[in-house]
Amino acid sequence: MSSELKIALVGNPNTGKSTLFNVLTGLNQKIGNFPGVTVDKKLGSCKLSDERTVQVIDLPGTYSLYPKSKDESIVFEVLADRNNSAHPDLVVIVADASNLKRNLLLYTQVADLKIPVIIALNMMDVARKTGTTINVDALASKLGVRIVPIAARQSENVQALKEAISNASRLALQEDTIEVEALAPGLIGKIREELQVDAPYVALQIAHQHENLTFLTAAQSGRVEELEREFSFHSAKSQAAETIARYNYINDVLFDTVETTNDARQEPVSNRIDKVLTHRFWGFIIFFGILFLIFQSIFAWSEYPMGLIEDLFVWLASAVQAVLPEGILADLLVDGVIAGLSGVLVFIPQIAILFAFISVLEDTGYMARVTFMMDKLMRKVGLNGKSVVPMIGGLACAVPSIMSARNIENWKDRMITIMVTPLVSCSARLPVYTLLISLVVPDTRVWGVINMQGLAMMSMYVLSIVSAILVAWVMKGLIRARDRGYFIMELPVYRFPRWSNVGLTMYEKVKAFVFQAGKVIIAVSIVLWVLASYGPPGKIEAAQQKYDTPEYSQKFSPEEIGRMKSSQKLENSYAGVLGHAIEPAIRPLGYDWKIGIALITSFAAREVFVGTMATIYSVDADDSNMDSVRDKMNNARDTETGRPVFSLATSFSLMLFYAFAMQCISTIAIVYRETKSWKWPAIQFGYMTVMAYVAGLIAYQLLK
């Protein structure tokens, strides 16, 4: 076997496939898209026991090779097309040892593709606890494959799996499972002959799926259609006959290799827990209690590390200013790059805490229960339970969440989900909320427990979810479609979270935030610094000349005159001209021209608002002021009234604006790619902008 060995992990949902992927690859993984389709591809590298490095691909979870979604369809595409860049040399079937009968259906299908197979019999610890005993050697003998019993969450026996991969044959040795040729006599042989297909089962699947297979040309697909008519092939009847034949085979295999004790027939512990956690009343109370705990913790636990990061950037700015001579380079680094980055990186602790909680909820199996509970509510507003997955994912980022809506079979449900998911408060809004809440909401506790800032943060997230549901209800009547959606979901058993997996998730999310947001913020900060430092010829100089007259020099100190000049320079710069141009439209919301600049720059990404504020107030300040962005914004005063710029009314108006506004180019791009039309992103941008403006306007006018 060559060192370029490719391993594909295949399995049902909730079998621990992704956990095994993380155990095998650790931090050596990346995410991309399969060529030509918007389906996530998780790739990683793994070092085997013989020191070779192999490529591991985590294919989407599926119950069978008959796809119900775009994600599931990619599994057969990758396994059947030998020219696909992700086509594996070896397939590791990850099977749930506690639910083997259902899992073996997918195994028998993959085995019949005639690709070398190893079975990783996962969750052996769960099987033992539930009284299921598996004779692994006898089962392996009957199937003709190597079976390695493992418990991926505890990394139990993973080394043995690596050894099995090292010693695996490149020939498919597994036994035939069913008589495939009998399912479509004549047709299978003809397809194999004309399309040069090796395995009979590949030919049968081509007969079932040829209209949607990207590796077939239009002529080949048309020819398969002709052959189907010639041999009177009925896809549904063939699939039903195949399923019956496979389960007959599976029953025979499991008859004397798996034993179940009376303990396994008792009601599982997970079911008893679900009677409380998914209760029609108490379930929702518990869910909102968990949300309350999360946002209280975000503020309570993050304040100290955030203060350290703020102090670090203040020190860094002072150090750079002390080392570099005065000039353009020093100003660019201090007022542009460092100020912009400090405004966003300071929120790393909060983002890490948020994703730690989300990871724990997913790892324990609770997030699946939330999806189940929400199904009935979602159906009333025109969605189904599967819509909850993208919407909860929207707490992290709308882009992958919108892509995950591909799992929703019903077109109307999928479109409504795509249209409302960006309303759910994502991690990019977190820095904006945190900054504004810290300015106007006191850091006090009610009854010694409830943190007011955490309560305000939770309110923003609840508002975003409620608004998404209300907009979905409106769109239910506007978008017409006849087909009805359905919701089928298997609830995983409850487990203790795997802390290494939680840590890995935190690392990946923080890394993605720092590098993805960081690149945008540095670029925007540099452009903004240029726009804020230069202006139309002669305009800045003319505006500053009045401060050189005796009238000012006798009345104000040199430091005060310096601040006045900085303010005039900013106001008459290109950025100032741009801000003043839109100020009449945003003044009713309580925003000045400086906030207007931030609204424009943060269209690239919402978190850029904080970086823009940091840059604007750094350019606006004199060189001796090295305060953090929160201090600068807290000290900002309206030049006409002398009142704080970021008052309670303005700050809540801004939070509501960012809660609803489509301030994200990436989201617009992904909506276009998923819908294949500019119509839907245009409608989305339009209705969200109107909602943002109206909500900001009402908040400011009521609170001022």
VEXTOR-406028 format. One record per residue: x negated, y negated, z of N, C-alpha, C in turn; residue in one letter. Coordinates in steps of 0.1 Angstrom, whole numbers, plus 5000, padded with zeros to 4 digits. Layout:
N
XYZXYZXYZA/...
//
This chain:
704
499250125000500050005000499149885000M/499549784992498749664991499049575003S/498149475005498249375016499349285013S/499949285001501049194997502449255000E/502449355009503649425012504749325016L/505949335010507149255014508149345022K/508549295033509549365042510749285042I/511949345040513249275042513949335054A/514449245062515249285074516749275069L/517449385070518849395066519649445077V/520849395079521749445090523049375091G/523949425099525249365102524949235110N/525949145111525849035120525849085135P/525149025143525049055158524349185161N/523449225152522649345155521249315161T/520949185162519649145167518649135156G/519049125144518149115132517248985133K/517848875136517048755137516148755149S/516648815160515748835171514548915168T/514749025161513549105156512649025147L/513248945138512448865129511548765137F/512148705148511348615156510248685164N/510548815169509548895176508348925166V/508748965154507649015145506848895140L/507448785137506748665131506248565140T/506948545152506548445161506748305155G/505648225155505748085150505348085135L/504948205130504548205116505748225106N/506648125106507848145098508148005092Q/508948015081509347895074510747915068K/511447815065512847825059512847755046I/513347815036513547755023514847805017G/515047785004516247834997515847944987N/516748044985516448134974516548064961F/515748104951515748034938517148024932P/517547904928518747884921520047874930G/519947904943521147904951520847834964V/521947774970521747704983522047794994T/521247894996521347995007520047995014V/520047985027518847975035518048105033D/516748095032515748205031514748185043K/514748285052513848275063512648375060K/511448315059510248395056509348385067L/508548485070507548485080506448585077G/505348575084504248675083504048745096S/503648875094503548965106502249045104C/501449055115500249135115500549275120K/500249375111500549515115499449565124L/499649695129498649755138497349775131S/497349785117496049815110495449675105D/495949565111495349435109495849375096E/496649445088497149385076498249285079R/498349185071499449085072500449115061T/501749125065502849145056503849035056V/504549015045505548905045506948965049Q/507548895058508848945063509948845059V/511048895053512148815049513448855057I/514048755063515348785071516448755062D/517048865056518248845047519448815055L/520448745049521648705057522348835062P/523048825073523748935079524948965070G/525249095068526349145060526849275065T/528149305064528749435068528649535057Y/528549495044528349585033527749505021S/527549585011526949514998528049464990L/529349474994530449404987530649274994Y/530249164988530149034995531448964997P/531548895008532748815011532348665010K/531048635009530648495009529348485000S/528948364998527648344990526448394998K/526448375011525348435019525248585017D/526348655018526348795017525948845003E/526348764993526048804979524548814976S/523848734983522348724980521648854984I/522248934993521649054998521449154986V/522549184979522449274968521549214957F/521649084955520849024944519349054947E/518949034959517549044963517149194962V/517949284967517649424967517649494953L/518549444945518749514932517849464921A/517449334921516749274911515249274914D/514549364907513149384909512249264905R/512849174897512149054893512348934902N/513248954912513448854922512148834931N/511848704933510548684941510648734955S/511848754960512048804974512248954974A/512249024963512549174962511549244971H/511949324981511049394990510549524985P/509349554991508749694989509349794999D/509849735010510449825021511549745028L/512649815031513749765038513749815052V/513849725062514049775076515549745079V/516349845080517749835084517749815099I/518249705104518449685118519849725122V/519949835130521249885134521549885149A/522749855152523149845167523349985172D/522550035181522650175186523950195193A/524550085199525750105206526950105197S/526750085184527950075175527450135161N/526950255162526150315151527050345139L/528250395141529150435130529350325120K/529650205126529950095117528650045110R/527550045117526250005111525750095100N/526050225101525550315091526150295077L/527350235076527950215063526950135055L/526450025060525549935052524250015049L/523750105059522550185056522750275044Y/523950345044524150435033524150365019T/524650245019524650165006523250135002Q/522450075012521150035009520250155005V/520450265012519650385009519950434995A/521150414990521450464976520850374966D/520350254970519650164960518250224956L/517850324964516550394962515350294964K/515450214975514350144980513950204993I/512550224995512150285008512750215020P/513250295030513950245041513350295054V/513350205064513150245078514350195086I/514850275096515850225105515250175118I/515550055121515150005135516450015143A/516450115152517650135160517650045172L/518249935170518149825180519149845191N/518949765202519849765213519949895220M/518849975221518850095228519250085243M/518849965248519149945262520649935265D/521349865255522749855256523449995255V/522950075245523450205243523350295256A/522150285262521950355274522950315285R/523150185287524050135297525450175295K/525850185282527250215279527450365278T/526450445281526650595281526550655267G/525950595258525750655244524350715243T/524350845240523050915239522850955224T/521650915218521450945204520251035203I/520351145196519251235193518551175181N/517551095183516951015172516251105162V/515551215167514851305158515851375149D/516951425154517951495146518651405136A/518851285141519551185132518551145120L/517251135123516251095113516151215103A/516251335108516151455099517251465090S/518451435095519651445086519651335075K/519151215079519151105070517951105061L/516951165065515651175057514951045058G/515050965069514350845071513650835084V/512650745085511950725098512850635106R/513250675119514050595128513150555140I/513150425143512350375154513350315164V/513550375176514450315186513750195192P/514350075193513749955198514749875207I/514349785214515149685221514449545218A/514849485207514049365202513949255212A/515049235220515049125230513949145240R/513649265244512649295254511349335247Q/511249325234510049365226509749505228S/510749585232510449735235510249815222E/509149875221508849975210508549895197N/508449765197508149695184506849735178V/505849765187504549815182504749945174Q/505650035178505850155171506550125157A/507350025157507949985144506949935134L/505949855140504849805131504049925126K/503850025134503050135129503850215118E/505150225120506050285110505950215097A/505950085098505850005085504550025079I/503450025087502150055081502050185074S/502750285079502650425073503750455064N/504550355061505750385052505350415038A/506050505032505750545018506350435009S/505850424997506350324987507450394978R/507650524981508750604974509950614983L/511050604978512350624986512550774989A/512350805002512450955006513750985012L/514650885014515850915021516851005013Q/517651085020518551175014519651095007E/520251154996521351104989522551104999D/523351005000524451005009525751055003T/526151004992527351044985527151074970I/528051134964527951154949528451034942E/527450944939527850814933528450824919V/527850914911528350934897529850964897E/530351034907531751074907532750954908A/532150844913533050724915533350654902L/532550674892532850614879532250694868A/532850814866532250904856532050844842P/530850864837530550804823530050664824G/530750574831530450434831529050414837L/528750474849527550454855526350494846I/526450604840525450654831525250554819G/526350504814526250404802525550274807K/525950224819525250104824523850124826I/523450244832522050274834521250274821R/521850334811521250344798521050204791E/522050124791522050004783521249894791E/521349894804520749784812519449834818L/519049954815517750014820517750004836Q/518750054842518850054857518450194862V/517650204872517150324877518150404886D/518650334896519550404906521050404901A/521750514902523150514899523950414907P/523550394920524350304928524250154924Y/523050124919522849984914523749964902V/523850064894524750054882526150034886A/526650114897527950104902528249964907L/527249904915527449774920527449664909Q/526749684899526749594887528149594881I/528749714880530149724875531149644884A/530949644897531749574906531549424906H/530249384905529849244908529349164896Q/529349224884528549164872528949024869H/530148974872530548834869529748734877E/529248774889528648684898527148704900N/526548804892525148834894524248744885L/523348674892522548574884521448644876T/521048774880519948834872520448894859F/521848894857522348944844522548824834L/522248844822522648744812524148744809T/524648644802526048634799526348754789A/525448784781525648894771525749034779A/524849054788524849174796526149184804Q/526549074810527849074818529049104809S/529049044798530149074788530149224784G/528949274782528849414778529449514789R/529049474801529549554813531149554813V/531649434810533149414810533749504799E/533149514787533549604777533549744781E/532449784787532349924792533349964802L/533749864811534749884821536049914815E/536449844804537649864797537650004790R/536450034784536350154777536550274786E/536050274798536150384808537250364818F/538150264816539250244825538850234839S/537850144842537250134856538150044864F/538550084876539350004885538549984897H/538049854899537149824909537649854923S/538849804926539449824940539549974944A/540050054934540250194937538850264939K/537850224931536550284932535950244946S/536150124950535550074963536150154975Q/537550174974538250244984537750384985A/537650454974537150594973535750604979A/534850504976533550504981533450484996E/534250395001534250375016534750505023T/535750575018536150695024535050805024I/534450815012533350915011532150885020A/531850755022530750715030531050745045R/532250715050532650745064532750895066Y/533150975056533151115058531651165060N/530751105052529351145054528851105067Y/529150975072528650925084529251005096I/530551045095531051125106530351265107N/530051315096529351445096527951435102D/527251325099525851295104525951275119V/526851205124526951165138527551275147L/528151375141528951475149528151535160F/526951575156526051645167524751575170D/524751445166523551365169523851255179T/525051215181525451105191526451165200V/526251145213527151185224527551055232E/528851055235529450945243530050995256T/529550935267530150985280531350905283T/532050945294533250875298533050725301N/531850695305531550555309531650465296D/531250515285531350435272532750415268A/533650505273535050485269535850385277R/535250345288535850245297535750105291Q/536550025296536549885290535249815293E/534549765282533249705284533349585293P/532149555300532049445309532349315301V/531949305288532149185280533649155279S/534449255277535849235276536449185289N/535949225300536449175313536149035315R/534848995311534448855312535248765302I/535548825290536348745280537748705285D/538348795294539648755299539648625306K/538548585311538448455318537948345308V/536748375302536148275293536848235281L/537748325276538548295264540048285267T/540348265280541648245284542248115277H/543548125274544148015266544147885273R/544047885287543947755295542547745301F/542147845309540947835316539747835307W/539847895295538747905286538347765281G/539347675279538947535274538447455286F/538947475298538447405309537047435311I/536647565311535247605313534347555302I/534847555289534147495278533747345280F/534747275284534447125286533647105299F/533747195308532847195320531447215316G/531147305307529847335302529347215294I/530147155286529747035279529346925289L/530146905299529846805309528546835316F/528246955319526946995325525746965316L/525946995303524846965293524546825293I/525446735291525146595289524746525302F/525246575314524646525326523146565327Q/522846685323521446725324520546655315S/521046625303520246555293519746425299I/520546345305520146215311519346235324F/519746335332519046355345517646405343A/517446495334516146565333515246495323W/515746405315514846345304514246215308S/514846145319514346015322512846005325E/512346095333510946085336510046115324Y/510146225316509346235305509446125294P/510646075293510845955284510045835288M/510045815302509245705307507745715304G/507345845305505845875303505545845288L/506445885279506245865265506245715261I/507145645267507245495265505845425270E/505445465282504145415287503045445278D/503045575272501945615264501845525251L/503045495245503045415233502645265236F/503045215248502645075252501145075253V/500545175260499145185261498445195248W/498945275239498345295226498345175218L/499545095218499644975211498544875217A/498444865230497444775236496044815232S/495744945232494444995229494044965214A/495044985205494744955191494544805189V/495344725196495144585195493844535200Q/493344605211492144565217490944605208A/491044715201489944765193489844695179V/490944685173490944625159490944475160L/490244405150490344265150491744215145P/492044095149493344045145493444035129E/494544075124494744065110495844155105G/495944175092497144255087497144395091I/495944465092495844605095496344625110L/495844545119496244555133497744535134A/498244435128499744405129500544515123D/500044575111500844685105500844805114L/499744845121499644955129500444935142L/500344825148501044795161502444765159V/502844675150504244625149504944715139D/504344785131504944875121505045015125G/503845085124503845225126504045265140V/503245215150503345255164504745215169I/505145095166506445055172507645135166A/507545165153508645245147508645385152G/507445455154507445585159507845595174L/507345495181507645505196509145495198S/509845425189511345405191512045535189G/511445635183512145765180511545885188V/510245885189509545995196509846005211L/510245885216510645885230511845965233V/512546005223513846085226513546235224F/512346275222511946415221512546495233I/512346455246512846525257514346555257P/515146455252516546475252516946575241Q/516246565229516546665219516146805223I/515046815229514546945234515547005244A/516046925253517046975263518347015256I/518846935246520046965239519947095232L/518847125225518747245217518447365226F/517847345238517747455247519047505252A/519947415255521347455259522047525248F/521947465236522647525224522147665222I/520747685223520147815221520647915231S/520747875244521147955255522648005252V/523447905248524847945245524948045234L/524148025224524148125212523648255216E/522548255224521848375228522648465237D/523448405246524248475255525548535248T/525848485237527148525230528248435232G/528048325241529248235244529648155232Y/528748115223529148025212530148095203M/529948225202530948305193532348305200A/532348295213533648285220534348155217R/533548045217534047915214534647915200V/534047975190534547985177535948065177T/535948175185537248245186538348165192F/538048095203539048015210539647905201M/538747845193539147735185539947775172M/540047905169540647945156542147895156D/542847925166544247885166544447735165K/543647655172543747505171543347465156L/542347525151541847485138542847515127M/543647625128544647655118545747555118R/546047485129547047385129546647265122K/545347235120544947115113544347155099V/544647275094544247305081542947375079G/542347425090541047495090541247635095L/540147705097540247835104539047845113N/538947955121537847975131536447955125G/536248005112534947995106534447845105K/535447755105535047615104534347565116S/534547635127533947595140532447605139V/531947705132530547735131529747615125V/530247565113529547445108529747315117P/530947305123531147185131530247195144M/530147305150529247315162527847295157I/527447355146526147335140525847185137G/526947115135526846965132526246895144G/526346955156525646895168524146885166L/523646975157522146965154521946875142A/522546915130522346845118523446885108C/523946785101525046815092524646885080A/523346875076522946925063523047085063V/522347155072522447305072523847345076P/524547265084525947295088526847295076S/526747205067527547195055527247315046I/525947345045525547465037526147595043M/526247605056526847725063528347735060S/528947635055530447645052530647735040A/529547775033529747875022530348005027R/530348035040530948155045532448145046N/532948035043534448015044534948055030I/535748155029536148205016537248115009E/538148065017539247975012538647845008N/538947804995538347674990538847554998W/540147545001540647435008540047415022K/539947525029539347525042537947485041D/537247535031535747495030535647355027R/536447295018536347155014536647065026M/537647095033537947015045536847015055I/536247135057535147155067533947065062T/533647075049532546995044532846845046I/534046805044534446655045534346605059M/534646695069534746635083533446675092V/532646765088531446805096530546685099T/530346595090529446485093529946395104P/531246405108531746325119531246375132L/530946505133530446555146529046495149V/528846445161527646375164526446465164S/525546435154524346515152523146465161C/522046535160520846495169520346355164S/520546315152520046185147520746075154A/522046095159522745995166522345985181R/521746095186521346105200520445985204L/519445955196518545835200519345705200P/520245685191521045565191521945555203V/522645665206523545665218522745645231Y/521645715232520845705244520345565246T/519845505236519245365237520345265241L/521445275234522545175237523145195251L/523345325254523945355267523045315279I/521745335277520745295287520745145289S/521145065279521144915280522444865288L/523544935286524744875291525544955302V/525145085303525845175312524945195324V/525345155336524445165348524145315351P/522845335356522345465359522745495374D/524145505375524645535389525445665389T/525745715401526445835402527745815410R/528745885405530045885411530146005420V/530545995432530646105442529346175443W/528246105440526846155442526446265432G/527346295422527046405413527146355399V/528246285395528546255381527746135377I/526846145368526046045362526845965352N/526945835353527745755344527245755330M/525945755328525345755315525645885308Q/525545995316525846125310527246135306G/528146075314529546075311529846005298L/529145885297529345805284528845885272A/527745955274527246035263528246145259M/528746215269529646325266530946265259M/531346155263532546085257532346065242S/531146025238530846005224530946135216M/530446245222530446375215531846435215Y/532646415225534046465225534846375215V/534546245214535246165205534946205190L/533746245188533346295174534046415170S/534246515180534946635177536446615175I/537046525183538446495182538746425169V/537846335165538046255152537946355141S/537046445141536846545130538146625129A/538746665140539946745139541146665134I/541246535138542246455133542146425118L/540946405114540746375099541046505091V/540746625097541046745090542546765089A/543246725099544746735099545346645088W/544746525086545246435075544846495062V/543646545060543246605047544046735044M/544546805054545346925052546546885043K/547146765044548246725036547846665023G/546546625022546046555010545446654999L/544746755004544146854996545046964994I/545446994981546347104978545647234973R/546147344978545547474974546547584978A/546747684970547647794973547147904982R/545847934980545248044987545148015002D/545348125010545248105024543948165030R/543448105040542148155046542448265057G/541448335060541648435071540348435079Y/540448485091539248475101539048615107F/537948675104537548805109536248785116I/536148815129534848795136534648895146M/533448945147533049045158532348965169E/532948985181532248915192531148995198L/529948945199528849015204528949035219P/528349135225528349155239527549045246V/527949015259527248905266525848965270Y/524848875269523548905273522848795280R/521848825288521048715293520148655282F/520048525282519248465271517748515271P/517248525259515848565258515048425258R/514348405269513748275270512648235260W/511948345255510948315245511648265232S/512848325229513648275218514148135220N/514548105232515047965235513847865233V/512647905238511447825236511147805222G/511247905214510947905200511947805192L/513147815196514247735190513947585193T/513547555206513247415210512047365202M/511047455201509847415193510147385179Y/510947475172511247455158512047325156E/513047305165513947185163513247055166K/512447055176511646935179510646905168V/509947015163509046995152509746945140K/510846995137511646955125512046805126A/512446765139512846625141511646535140F/510546575146509346485145508846465131V/508646575124508046565111509046515100F/510346565101511246515091511646365093Q/512046335106512346195109511146115109A/510046165114508746085114508346035101G/508446115090508046075077508845955072K/510245975074511145865070510845745078V/510645755091510545635100509245565096I/508145635094506845565091507045495078I/507645555068507845495055508745365056A/509845385063510745265065510045155074V/509345195084508645105093507645015085S/506945085076505945005068506544915059I/507644965052508344875043508944755050V/509544795062510244685070509244585075L/508044635079507044545084506644445073W/506544495061506144405050507344305048V/508544355047509644265045509844165056L/509444205069509644115080508444015082A/507344045075506143965077505943865065S/506643885054506443805043507843755038Y/507843635031509143585027508943505014G/509943445009509943364997508843264998P/508043234988506943134988507243004995P/506542975006506642845012507742835023G/508642935023509842925032509442935046K/508543035049508143065063507342945068I/506342905060505542795064506342665067E/507242635058508142515060508942525073A/509442645076510242655088509442645101A/508142685100507242685112506642545114Q/506642455104505842335105506342245117Q/507742245119508242165130507742195144K/507242315146506642355159505242305161Y/504642245151503342185152503342035155D/504541985156504741835159504541815174T/504141685178504041655192505341685200P/506441665194507741685201507841825207E/507241925201507242065206506042095215Y/504842045210503642075217503642015231S/504341895233504341835246505441895255Q/506441955249507542005257507442155260K/506742235252506642385254505242425255F/505042535262503642595263503242665250S/501942685248501542755236502142895234P/502442965245503043095244504443085239E/505242985244506642965240506642915225E/505742835221505642795207505342915198I/504443005203504143125195505343205193G/506143225204507443305202508343235193R/508443105193509343035184508943055169M/507643045167507043065154507343205149K/507143305158507443445154508843465150S/509743405158511243415155511543345141S/510943225139511243165126510643235114Q/509443295117508843375106509743495102K/510243565112511143675109512443635103L/513043525108514343475102514243435088E/513043385084512843335070512143435061N/511843555066511243655058512243725049S/511743815040512643885031513643965039Y/513244025050514144105059515244015065A/514743895069515743795075516743745065G/516243725053517143675042518243785039V/517743915039518744025037519744035048L/519244025061520044035073521143915073G/520643795069521643685069522643705058H/522243775047523243785036524443875040A/524243975049525344055053525944015066I/525343915073525843875086527243835086E/527743765076529243725077530143845077P/529743955071530644075071530544155084A/529444145091529344225104529444135116I/529544005115529643925127530943955135R/532043985128533344025136533144145145P/532144225142531844345150530844315161L/530344185162529444145172528044165169G/527644185156526344205152525644085146Y/524444065149523643945143522944005131D/522143915125521443945112520344055115W/519744055127518744155130519344295130K/520544305137521244435137521644475122I/521944375114522344395100521144465093G/519944415096518744485089518744625093I/518944655106518944795110520044885104A/521144825102522244895095521844935081L/521144845074520744875061519644985061I/518544965069517445065069517845195074T/518745205083519145335089520145415080S/520445355068521145435058520345555054F/519045545054518245665051518345775061A/518445735074518645835084519045755097A/520045805104520645725115519545685126R/518645785129517645755139516745635136E/516645595123515845485119516245355125V/517545355130518045235137517145195149F/516745295156515845275168514545225164V/513945285154512645245149512645105143G/513745075136513944935131514044835142T/514744865152514844765163513444745170M/512744855171511344845176510444755168A/510544775155509744695145510144555145T/511444535144512044395144511644315156I/511744375168511444305180509944295183Y/509244385176507744375178507244255169S/507744245157507444135148507844005154V/509044005160509643885166508843835178D/508143925185507443895198506043845196A/505543775206504143735205503243855208D/502043845205501143955205500844005220D/501143925230500843975243501944055249S/503144065242504244145247504244285242N/503844375251503744515247504844605254M/505944545256507044615263507644725254D/508344825260508944925252510144875245S/510644945235511744895227513044875236V/513244955246514344925255514244795262R/513044765267512844635274513044515265D/512544535252512644425243514144395239K/514844505237516244485234517044435246M/516744475258517444435270517144285272N/516044235268515644095270516144005258N/516544065247516943985236518143895239A/518143765235519143675237519643605224R/520943575223521443505212520943365212D/520343315201519743185201520743075203T/522043095199523042995200523742995214E/524043105220524743115232523943145244T/522743205242521843235253522243365260G/523343435255523843555261523043675256R/523043785263522343905257522943945244P/522043985235522444025221523244165223V/522644255231523244385233524144385245F/525244315244526244315255527044445255S/527844465265528744585265529544595253L/530144485248531044495236530244535224A/529044465222528244495210527744635210T/527244675222526644815222527644925220S/528844915226529845015223530345005209F/530444885203530844865189529844935180S/528544925183527444985175527545135177L/527745185189527845335191529045395183M/530145325183531345375175531045365160L/530345255156529945245142529145365137F/528145395145527245505142527845645144Y/528945645152529645775154530345815141A/530845715134531745745122531045715109F/530045625108529445585095528645705089A/528745715076527845805069526545745066M/525645735076524345675075523345785073Q/523445865062522545975060522446015045C/521445975038521346015024521246165022I/520646235031520446375030521846445030S/522746395038524046455039524846435026T/524746315021525446285008524846374997I/523546394997522946484986523446624988A/523546675000523946815002525446834999I/526246735002527646744998527846754983V/527046674976527046674961526646814956Y/525546864962525046994957526047104960R/526747104972527647204975529047194968E/529447074964530747054957530547044942T/529347024937529047004923529746884917K/530046784925530746664920530446544929S/530346424923530146304931531446254937W/532546314933533846274938533946284953K/533546404958533746434973532746354981W/531446334978530646254986531046104986P/531646064974532045924973533245904983A/534245994983535345984992534945995006I/533946075009533446095023532845965027Q/531945915019531245785023532245675025F/533245665016534245565017535145565030G/535645685033536545695045535745685058Y/534545735058533745725070533245575073M/532945505062532545365064533745285069T/534945305063536145235068536445265083V/536345395086536545435100535545365109M/534245365105533145305113533445155115A/533845085105534044935106535244905115Y/536344975112537544945120537344985135V/536645095138536345135152535445035159A/534444995152533544895157534144755159G/535044715150535744595151536744595163L/537444705165538444715176537644715189I/536644785190535844795203535344665207A/534744585197534144455201535144355205Y/536244355197537344255200538044285213Q/538144405217538744445230537844415242L/536544445240535544435251534844305253L/534944225243534144095244534844005254K/
//
